[in-house]
Amino acid sequence: MTGFAEFYTPWGFIPANDNVKPPPASHYHHNVDKLPLIVALSGVAGSGKSTVAEYLQDIHGYTRVRFAGPLKAAMAALGLSAKQIEGDLKEVPCDLLCGHTPRYAMQTIGTEWGRNIIGEEFWTGLWRAAANAVIEDGGRVVVDDCRFPNEAATVRKMGGDIYRIIGRGGLAGAHESERMDFIPDIVISNESDILALYSKVDEALVRWG
């Protein structure tokens, strides 16, 4: 079982999804003061959001803070494994969830309970507090699960940019959380190799500075 703290700090466990390593940090010469404080990533499942988030962490020093971080931490506390929460077991029915899949549990708890019953700004409020803590400590934030218009609005109010990742055969779901009814600041096509994706991300960062 993966521990609660592993998911909660910094809100999210992301398994590596590509064996290609980015170039070393010394390869880049961006002025860190000119990088956006917040980069939010949106896109359908499989489009490459986690890959971009890892790149921003490893090369540009961003800290990942996810809207669904507390929810995933709760799933870990219930006894679900990293593969069930983030990996290839997410779509497999689980006895702990009375035969439902982890994806179904997270979607319904996150949307039907968290947004529709507790309040639309429930998750954004938690995220904003965590993101502000990183920024106040001199850091920058990447969030790789921006799905709802109010999440996008929160990012923009805090001075962030929203990148929509498309391509890679990503699959759009029918659930409300998969609609992404908002316009991104930049669209990044991920239809080539991973180094091309990294280059496009760098181009997006440069436009900000």
HUQUISUL-V280820 format. One record per helix or strand. SS is the DSSP state (alpha for helix, beta for strand). FROM is the first residue (numbers start at 1). TO is the last residue. If there is no record, write none. Layout:
# HUQUISUL-V280820
ss: [SS;SS]
from: [FROM;FROM]
to: [TO;TO]
This chain:
# HUQUISUL-V280820
ss: [alpha;alpha;alpha;beta;beta;alpha;beta;alpha;alpha;beta;alpha;beta;alpha;alpha;beta;alpha;beta;beta;alpha;beta;alpha]
from: [4;25;32;38;45;49;63;69;82;93;95;101;102;122;141;149;161;171;176;186;194]
to: [8;27;34;42;45;60;64;78;86;93;97;101;118;136;143;157;166;171;178;189;208]
